[in-house]
């Protein structure tokens, strides 16, 4: 979502608060809204809501710019040449 640490921490707090609030409400009242008298685990519902938020974030987050393939090939080439110079034990 961002490259700045302060903004990322703020987003984390917002998502954690939303997960806890929505998960707790759905755990307590969700089954009642669907006609069941039993509640479900609050921790499980909070984890499920966190997973849904994570999935939505992955789907709709801005994509980072692609790196030039030449730079990646150069990195692997340099890594390979340093490995070739090592002597076997």
VENWO-V123570 format. One record per backbone hydrogen bond with DSSP energy under -1.0 kcal/mol. CO is the residue of the C=O (numbers start at 1). NH is the residue of the N-H. Records with the same first field share a line. If there is no record, write none. Layout:
# VENWO-V123570
CO=NH ; NH
This chain:
# VENWO-V123570
4=8
5=9
6=10
7=11
8=12
9=13
10=14
11=15
12=16
13=17
14=18
15=19
16=20
17=21
18=22
19=23
20=24
21=25
22=26
23=27
24=28
25=29
26=30
27=40
29=33
30=34
31=36
32=35
41=45
42=46
43=47
44=48
45=49
46=50
47=51
48=52
49=53
50=54
51=55
52=56
53=57
54=58
55=59
56=60
57=61
68=72
69=73
70=74
71=75
72=76
73=77
74=78
75=79
76=80
77=81
78=82
79=83
80=84
81=85
